[in-house]
Amino acid sequence: MAKKVVATLKTSSGKEYSKVIRMSRSAKTGAYAFTETMVPNDKVQEFLNKR
């Protein structure tokens, strides 16, 4: 699967995306969890400001 994502990102249209990693804390256990998402460059700030 990773090879397909890398191949997709190397196309001319794939360079318009950024990988955003967000850390969140579980209310139940207190453990941290990381979520990775591919977001268009112009929507990165919106994604990070959204909770």
Secondary structure, 3 states (H helix, E strand, C coil): CHHHHHHHHCCCCHHHEEEEEEEEECCCCCCEEEEEEEEEHHHHHHHHHCC
